[in-house]
Amino acid sequence: MASGPRLRTVAQAQTAAQLTYSVPADRVARKTMPATYATYRRLRRDPTIALARALSIAPAIAGAWTVEADRSTPDERKVYIEQGVLWMRHALVRWALEGGCDYGWAPNEIVWQRDRAGTLWPARVRPLLVDITDVMIDPDTGDFAGYRQRRADGQFIYLPPEYALHFAWRVEGSNWYGEALLENVREVWQNYRETDDGAARYDKKVAGTHWVIYYPEGTSRDGIGGPMTDNAVLARRFLDALEASGSLAVPQQVYTGAGGLPEIQPAAGWKVELLSDSSPRQGAFVERERYLDALKVRALLMPERAILEGQFGTKAEAGAHADIALTQRQVEHQHVVDTVNEQLVDRMLMETYGEEAAGTVWLRPAPLADEKLAWLRQVYAAVMANPAGAMEELQRLDVPALRKAVGLPTAENLADPESLTFIKTEGADTGNPLSATVASLYETAADVTEG
């Protein structure tokens, strides 16, 4: 392993964030966002957006990485990357995808540290606040050149690119801030809010039932033998009684009808009605909000039938939509892995083994689609079910990588040749061709391990 440190301040296990620099203004990339970070944070609290956002990143977070290398690469390099990177996979994927969705970029600081043997390790990766972090660029080439962060005392901290892990999404040119995926949904979200506010106003002022009292101008007697009172005052009193589920008395007059018989009718002009809204206008609000909800999901690059309740179509069509969503998630997961390979894995290899080691070991994401995982499991099962064919196929297959891809655990003691010999000889039936073939497999594995 190379012993000379190539990264600044690593020998003392410090980070560049502990140092303050004066950075020229032309190296600070200007943020040109169509909306504020506060707006994007409000967007992600919308129930439909929150659901689509969580389900869009869940497959990648629940996935897996494998470490691969060139044939001529020593195994110790693969082990070095496995031990140094895989333990933080879950956090890296989550920070990268959430930041890309919410803000278009996800800034992170790599905290480097050397062990007693002098080997460089990423002690941790720390996410940075986008509100107080600026991207630095090379004014000549436009390349990413680290971060500038504003402290509470107003001073700035310069973080060189060797200490930065920068995820950027939908980048145009050298705009390393990218574009937030939530920008796709911002206008739809605003339309949804306006529709919801309109529905609320409609419910409050129009929908439901309302008492209406028609009264004539003038005065009427207030009760039996009571004083003459303005009809408007009496009508208001009647409405209060109705709203309180009380009793109601309307002035009546007796007059002689046809045939000389007495008839009782409400006083001229007095009339009480119960007015209700029987129009289908409320359903129009519901349909529009359902349509806008579907647009929110589409804006986050998810087919709406993959997560929202369906009204039409078949289960097979819903499954096809889910496959499309997984394909998009696979593309995003690959982008995260490519960034980690370039900015973390290659730096570790160059620092520890020299610049020529860059690109000799890399991370590969496991397939997210269930069909691919099922196919890999079938391949592994077929190999194990046919030991005779497995002998030949073992020379061509990367069996450890296959085991990790299908999620099979690996016992630690299989790396010990003595344990392999014990498994080979214990209870083996030498007269059974199948047992003999399996024993031969263990012998081959033991020989490879010893060699």
C-alpha positions as CSV (number, residue, x, y, z in Angstrom):
1,M,0.0,0.0,0.0
2,A,1.1,3.5,-0.7
3,S,2.1,5.4,2.4
4,G,2.3,9.0,1.4
5,P,-0.9,11.0,2.0
6,R,-2.3,12.7,-1.1
7,L,-5.3,14.3,0.5
8,R,-5.0,17.5,2.5
9,T,-4.9,17.2,6.3
10,V,-5.7,13.5,6.2
11,A,-2.5,12.5,8.1
12,Q,-3.8,14.3,11.1
13,A,-7.4,12.9,10.7
14,Q,-8.7,16.3,10.2
15,T,-11.3,17.5,7.7
16,A,-11.0,20.4,5.4
17,A,-14.1,21.9,7.0
18,Q,-11.9,22.8,10.0
19,L,-10.0,25.3,7.9
20,T,-11.3,28.7,6.7
21,Y,-10.4,30.3,3.4
22,S,-11.1,33.4,1.5
23,V,-12.6,32.2,-1.8
24,P,-12.8,34.4,-4.9
25,A,-16.4,35.3,-5.8
26,D,-16.1,34.0,-9.3
27,R,-15.7,30.5,-8.0
28,V,-19.1,30.5,-6.2
29,A,-21.8,29.1,-8.4
30,R,-24.9,31.3,-8.2
31,K,-28.2,29.6,-7.2
32,T,-30.9,30.2,-9.8
33,M,-33.8,28.2,-8.4
34,P,-37.4,28.9,-9.6
35,A,-38.6,28.4,-6.0
36,T,-37.2,28.6,-2.5
37,Y,-36.2,25.6,-0.4
38,A,-39.0,26.5,2.0
39,T,-41.5,26.0,-0.8
40,Y,-40.1,22.6,-1.7
41,R,-40.3,21.6,2.0
42,R,-44.0,22.6,1.9
43,L,-44.5,20.5,-1.2
44,R,-43.2,17.3,0.3
45,R,-45.7,17.6,3.2
46,D,-48.6,17.1,0.8
47,P,-50.0,13.6,1.5
48,T,-50.0,12.4,-2.1
49,I,-46.5,13.8,-2.8
50,A,-45.2,12.4,0.4
51,L,-46.5,8.9,-0.6
52,A,-45.2,9.1,-4.1
53,R,-41.8,10.4,-2.9
54,A,-41.4,7.7,-0.3
55,L,-42.4,4.9,-2.7
56,S,-40.1,6.3,-5.5
57,I,-37.0,5.9,-3.4
58,A,-37.9,2.8,-1.4
59,P,-36.9,0.2,-4.0
60,A,-33.3,1.6,-4.3
61,I,-32.9,1.9,-0.5
62,A,-34.1,-1.7,-0.1
63,G,-31.7,-2.8,-2.8
64,A,-28.1,-4.0,-2.6
65,W,-24.7,-3.3,-3.9
66,T,-22.0,-5.8,-5.0
67,V,-18.3,-5.1,-5.3
68,E,-16.7,-6.2,-8.6
69,A,-13.2,-5.9,-10.0
70,D,-11.0,-6.7,-13.0
71,R,-9.7,-10.2,-13.2
72,S,-6.1,-9.1,-12.5
73,T,-7.1,-7.0,-9.4
74,P,-6.0,-8.4,-6.1
75,D,-8.8,-9.6,-3.8
76,E,-7.6,-7.3,-1.0
77,R,-8.8,-4.3,-3.0
78,K,-12.3,-5.7,-3.2
79,V,-12.3,-6.4,0.5
80,Y,-11.0,-2.9,1.2
81,I,-13.9,-1.4,-0.7
82,E,-16.5,-3.8,0.8
83,Q,-15.3,-2.9,4.4
84,G,-15.0,0.8,3.7
85,V,-18.2,1.6,1.7
86,L,-20.9,-1.0,1.9
87,W,-21.7,-0.3,5.5
88,M,-23.0,3.2,4.6
89,R,-25.0,2.2,1.5
90,H,-28.4,2.7,3.0
91,A,-27.7,6.3,4.2
92,L,-25.9,7.3,0.9
93,V,-28.8,6.1,-1.3
94,R,-31.4,7.8,0.9
95,W,-29.6,11.1,1.1
96,A,-28.9,11.1,-2.6
97,L,-32.4,10.3,-3.7
98,E,-34.2,12.5,-1.2
99,G,-31.9,15.5,-2.0
100,G,-32.4,15.0,-5.7
101,C,-36.1,14.9,-5.4
102,D,-36.4,17.8,-3.0
103,Y,-33.6,20.2,-4.1
104,G,-31.9,18.8,-7.2
105,W,-28.7,18.2,-5.4
106,A,-27.4,16.6,-2.2
107,P,-24.1,17.9,-0.7
108,N,-22.1,15.7,1.6
109,E,-18.8,15.9,3.4
110,I,-16.4,12.9,3.5
111,V,-14.7,12.6,6.8
112,W,-11.4,10.8,6.1
113,Q,-9.3,9.0,8.7
114,R,-6.3,6.8,8.7
115,D,-5.9,3.7,10.9
116,R,-2.7,2.8,12.7
117,A,-1.4,1.0,9.6
118,G,-1.8,4.2,7.6
119,T,-4.7,3.0,5.5
120,L,-7.2,5.6,4.5
121,W,-10.8,5.0,5.4
122,P,-14.0,7.1,5.2
123,A,-14.9,7.5,8.8
124,R,-18.3,8.8,7.9
125,V,-20.2,10.8,5.3
126,R,-22.0,13.8,6.6
127,P,-24.9,15.4,4.8
128,L,-24.8,19.2,4.5
129,L,-27.6,21.8,4.7
130,V,-28.4,23.1,1.3
131,D,-29.5,26.4,2.7
132,I,-26.0,27.4,3.9
133,T,-23.9,25.5,1.3
134,D,-22.8,26.8,-2.0
135,V,-21.2,24.9,-4.9
136,M,-17.7,26.0,-6.0
137,I,-16.7,25.7,-9.6
138,D,-13.5,26.1,-11.6
139,P,-13.9,29.4,-13.4
140,D,-11.8,28.1,-16.3
141,T,-13.5,24.7,-16.9
142,G,-16.8,24.9,-15.0
143,D,-15.9,21.7,-13.2
144,F,-17.1,21.0,-9.7
145,A,-14.5,22.4,-7.2
146,G,-16.0,21.7,-3.7
147,Y,-18.3,23.6,-1.4
148,R,-18.4,26.9,0.5
149,Q,-20.4,26.8,3.7
150,R,-21.6,29.8,5.8
151,R,-21.1,29.5,9.5
152,A,-23.2,31.0,12.2
153,D,-20.7,33.8,12.8
154,G,-20.9,34.8,9.1
155,Q,-17.5,33.4,8.1
156,F,-17.2,30.9,5.2
157,I,-15.7,27.4,5.2
158,Y,-14.1,26.0,2.0
159,L,-14.5,22.3,1.5
160,P,-12.1,21.0,-1.3
161,P,-13.5,18.4,-3.8
162,E,-11.4,15.6,-2.2
163,Y,-13.7,15.9,0.9
164,A,-17.0,16.3,-1.1
165,L,-19.5,13.7,-2.2
166,H,-21.7,15.6,-4.6
167,F,-25.0,14.2,-6.0
168,A,-26.6,16.3,-8.7
169,W,-29.7,15.5,-10.7
170,R,-30.9,16.9,-14.0
171,V,-27.8,19.0,-14.5
172,E,-27.6,21.4,-17.4
173,G,-24.1,22.4,-18.4
174,S,-22.1,23.3,-15.3
175,N,-25.1,24.1,-13.1
176,W,-24.1,21.7,-10.4
177,Y,-27.2,22.5,-8.3
178,G,-29.3,20.5,-10.7
179,E,-33.1,20.8,-10.7
180,A,-35.5,19.5,-8.0
181,L,-37.9,16.8,-9.1
182,L,-40.5,18.6,-7.0
183,E,-40.3,21.5,-9.5
184,N,-42.4,19.2,-11.8
185,V,-45.2,19.2,-9.3
186,R,-45.1,22.8,-7.9
187,E,-47.6,24.2,-10.4
188,V,-49.9,21.2,-10.0
189,W,-49.7,21.5,-6.2
190,Q,-50.7,25.2,-6.5
191,N,-53.7,24.3,-8.6
192,Y,-54.7,21.6,-6.1
193,R,-54.6,24.1,-3.3
194,E,-56.8,26.5,-5.2
195,T,-59.3,23.7,-6.0
196,D,-59.3,22.6,-2.4
197,D,-59.8,26.2,-1.2
198,G,-62.7,26.6,-3.6
199,A,-64.3,23.4,-2.4
200,A,-64.0,24.6,1.2
201,R,-65.7,27.9,0.4
202,Y,-68.4,26.1,-1.5
203,D,-69.0,23.7,1.5
204,K,-69.2,26.7,3.9
205,K,-71.4,29.0,1.9
206,V,-73.4,26.9,-0.5
207,A,-73.5,23.2,0.3
208,G,-75.9,21.8,2.9
209,T,-79.3,23.1,3.9
210,H,-80.3,26.6,4.9
211,W,-83.5,28.1,6.4
212,V,-85.1,31.0,4.4
213,I,-87.9,33.2,5.7
214,Y,-89.8,35.5,3.4
215,Y,-91.5,38.3,5.3
216,P,-93.6,41.3,4.2
217,E,-92.6,44.9,4.9
218,G,-94.3,46.5,7.8
219,T,-95.1,45.3,11.3
220,S,-96.8,42.4,13.0
221,R,-98.0,41.7,16.5
222,D,-95.4,40.0,18.6
223,G,-97.3,37.1,20.2
224,I,-100.8,37.2,21.5
225,G,-101.5,40.7,22.8
226,G,-98.0,41.7,22.2
227,P,-96.7,45.0,20.8
228,M,-96.4,45.6,17.1
229,T,-92.9,44.7,16.0
230,D,-91.0,45.2,12.8
231,N,-91.3,42.1,10.6
232,A,-87.5,42.0,10.0
233,V,-86.9,41.7,13.8
234,L,-89.5,38.9,14.0
235,A,-87.9,37.1,11.0
236,R,-84.5,37.2,12.6
237,R,-86.0,35.8,15.8
238,F,-87.6,33.0,13.8
239,L,-84.2,32.1,12.2
240,D,-82.5,32.0,15.6
241,A,-85.1,29.6,16.8
242,L,-84.8,27.4,13.8
243,E,-80.9,27.2,14.0
244,A,-81.3,26.4,17.7
245,S,-83.9,23.7,16.9
246,G,-86.4,25.7,18.8
247,S,-90.1,26.4,18.1
248,L,-91.4,28.8,15.5
249,A,-94.6,30.9,15.4
250,V,-95.6,32.7,12.2
251,P,-98.4,35.3,12.3
252,Q,-101.6,34.1,10.7
253,Q,-104.8,35.7,9.7
254,V,-108.4,34.3,9.5
255,Y,-110.6,35.2,6.5
256,T,-113.7,33.9,5.0
257,G,-113.1,31.7,2.0
258,A,-115.4,30.3,-0.6
259,G,-118.7,29.1,0.7
260,G,-118.4,31.3,3.8
261,L,-116.2,28.9,5.6
262,P,-113.3,30.3,7.7
263,E,-109.7,29.6,6.5
264,I,-106.4,30.1,8.2
265,Q,-103.3,31.1,6.2
266,P,-100.0,32.7,7.0
267,A,-100.1,36.4,6.9
268,A,-99.6,37.8,3.5
269,G,-96.0,37.6,2.4
270,W,-94.8,35.3,5.2
271,K,-93.2,32.1,4.0
272,V,-90.7,29.6,5.5
273,E,-88.6,27.3,3.3
274,L,-85.7,24.8,3.7
275,L,-83.2,25.5,0.9
276,S,-80.7,22.7,0.0
277,D,-78.1,22.4,-2.8
278,S,-79.1,19.5,-5.1
279,S,-76.7,20.3,-7.9
280,P,-73.7,18.1,-8.7
281,R,-71.1,20.8,-8.3
282,Q,-69.3,19.2,-5.4
283,G,-68.6,16.1,-7.5
284,A,-66.7,18.3,-9.9
285,F,-64.3,19.4,-7.2
286,V,-63.7,15.8,-6.2
287,E,-63.0,14.8,-9.8
288,R,-60.6,17.7,-10.4
289,E,-58.7,16.9,-7.2
290,R,-58.4,13.2,-8.2
291,Y,-57.0,14.3,-11.6
292,L,-54.5,16.7,-9.9
293,D,-53.5,13.9,-7.5
294,A,-52.7,11.7,-10.5
295,L,-50.6,14.5,-12.0
296,K,-48.6,14.8,-8.8
297,V,-47.6,11.2,-9.0
298,R,-46.7,11.5,-12.7
299,A,-44.6,14.6,-11.9
300,L,-42.5,12.4,-9.6
301,L,-41.9,9.9,-12.5
302,M,-44.3,7.3,-11.1
303,P,-47.3,5.8,-13.0
304,E,-50.3,6.7,-10.9
305,R,-51.7,3.2,-11.2
306,A,-48.7,1.9,-9.4
307,I,-49.6,3.6,-6.1
308,L,-53.1,5.1,-6.3
309,E,-56.4,3.3,-6.2
310,G,-57.5,2.1,-9.6
311,Q,-61.0,2.5,-11.1
312,F,-60.5,0.9,-14.5
313,G,-58.1,-1.5,-16.1
314,T,-56.8,-4.9,-15.1
315,K,-54.4,-6.1,-12.5
316,A,-51.9,-7.0,-15.2
317,E,-51.9,-3.4,-16.4
318,A,-51.2,-2.2,-12.9
319,G,-48.3,-4.7,-12.7
320,A,-46.9,-3.3,-16.0
321,H,-47.0,0.2,-14.6
322,A,-45.1,-1.0,-11.5
323,D,-42.5,-2.5,-13.8
324,I,-42.1,0.9,-15.5
325,A,-41.6,2.6,-12.2
326,L,-39.0,0.0,-11.2
327,T,-37.1,0.7,-14.4
328,Q,-36.9,4.4,-13.6
329,R,-35.8,3.6,-10.1
330,Q,-33.1,1.4,-11.5
331,V,-31.8,4.2,-13.6
332,E,-31.7,6.6,-10.6
333,H,-30.0,3.9,-8.4
334,Q,-27.3,3.5,-11.1
335,H,-26.7,7.2,-11.1
336,V,-26.1,7.1,-7.3
337,V,-23.7,4.2,-7.7
338,D,-21.8,5.9,-10.5
339,T,-21.3,9.0,-8.3
340,V,-20.1,6.9,-5.4
341,N,-17.7,5.0,-7.6
342,E,-16.2,8.2,-9.1
343,Q,-16.0,10.4,-5.9
344,L,-15.5,7.8,-3.2
345,V,-14.3,4.4,-4.4
346,D,-11.7,5.7,-6.9
347,R,-10.4,8.2,-4.3
348,M,-9.9,5.4,-1.8
349,L,-8.1,3.2,-4.4
350,M,-5.9,6.0,-5.6
351,E,-4.9,7.1,-2.1
352,T,-4.2,3.6,-0.9
353,Y,-2.8,1.8,-4.0
354,G,-1.8,4.6,-6.4
355,E,-3.5,6.5,-9.2
356,E,-3.3,3.4,-11.5
357,A,-5.7,1.6,-9.2
358,A,-8.7,3.9,-10.1
359,G,-11.4,2.0,-11.9
360,T,-10.1,-1.5,-11.0
361,V,-12.8,-2.0,-8.4
362,W,-16.3,-0.7,-8.6
363,L,-19.8,-1.0,-7.1
364,R,-22.7,-2.5,-9.0
365,P,-26.3,-2.2,-7.9
366,A,-28.3,-5.4,-7.7
367,P,-31.4,-5.5,-10.1
368,L,-34.5,-4.0,-8.5
369,A,-37.0,-5.8,-10.7
370,D,-38.3,-9.0,-9.1
371,E,-38.1,-10.8,-12.4
372,K,-34.3,-10.4,-12.6
373,L,-33.8,-11.4,-9.0
374,A,-36.0,-14.4,-9.5
375,W,-34.0,-15.3,-12.6
376,L,-30.7,-15.1,-10.7
377,R,-32.1,-17.3,-8.0
378,Q,-33.1,-19.8,-10.6
379,V,-29.6,-19.8,-12.0
380,Y,-28.1,-20.3,-8.6
381,A,-30.6,-23.1,-7.8
382,A,-29.9,-24.8,-11.1
383,V,-26.1,-24.7,-10.5
384,M,-26.5,-26.2,-7.0
385,A,-29.0,-28.9,-8.3
386,N,-26.5,-30.2,-10.9
387,P,-23.1,-30.6,-9.2
388,A,-21.6,-32.2,-12.3
389,G,-22.4,-29.1,-14.4
390,A,-21.5,-26.9,-11.5
391,M,-17.9,-28.0,-11.6
392,E,-17.5,-26.5,-15.1
393,E,-19.7,-23.5,-14.5
394,L,-17.8,-22.6,-11.3
395,Q,-14.8,-21.6,-13.5
396,R,-17.0,-19.0,-15.3
397,L,-19.3,-17.7,-12.6
398,D,-18.5,-15.2,-10.0
399,V,-20.2,-17.3,-7.3
400,P,-19.7,-14.8,-4.4
401,A,-21.1,-12.0,-6.4
402,L,-24.1,-14.2,-7.4
403,R,-24.7,-15.1,-3.8
404,K,-24.7,-11.5,-2.7
405,A,-27.0,-10.5,-5.6
406,V,-29.7,-13.0,-4.6
407,G,-29.3,-12.1,-0.9
408,L,-27.8,-15.4,0.4
409,P,-25.8,-15.2,3.6
410,T,-22.2,-16.4,3.6
411,A,-20.7,-18.1,6.6
412,E,-17.4,-16.6,7.9
413,N,-15.7,-20.0,8.4
414,L,-15.9,-20.9,4.8
415,A,-12.7,-19.0,4.3
416,D,-10.9,-21.4,6.6
417,P,-9.4,-24.4,4.6
418,E,-9.6,-26.6,7.7
419,S,-13.3,-26.1,8.0
420,L,-13.8,-27.0,4.4
421,T,-11.9,-30.2,4.9
422,F,-14.0,-31.1,7.9
423,I,-17.2,-30.5,5.9
424,K,-15.8,-32.6,3.1
425,T,-14.9,-35.7,5.1
426,E,-17.6,-35.7,7.8
427,G,-20.3,-38.3,6.9
428,A,-19.4,-38.4,3.2
429,D,-20.7,-41.5,1.3
430,T,-17.8,-42.3,-1.0
431,G,-19.9,-44.8,-2.9
432,N,-22.5,-42.2,-3.9
433,P,-21.6,-40.3,-7.1
434,L,-23.5,-37.2,-5.9
435,S,-21.6,-37.2,-2.5
436,A,-18.3,-37.6,-4.3
437,T,-19.0,-34.7,-6.6
438,V,-20.0,-32.4,-3.7
439,A,-16.9,-33.5,-1.8
440,S,-14.8,-32.7,-4.9
441,L,-16.3,-29.2,-4.9
442,Y,-15.2,-28.6,-1.3
443,E,-11.7,-29.9,-2.2
444,T,-11.5,-27.4,-5.1
445,A,-12.6,-24.6,-2.8
446,A,-10.1,-25.6,-0.2
447,D,-7.3,-25.7,-2.7
448,V,-8.2,-22.3,-4.0
449,T,-8.3,-20.8,-0.5
450,E,-5.0,-22.3,0.4
451,G,-3.4,-21.1,-2.8
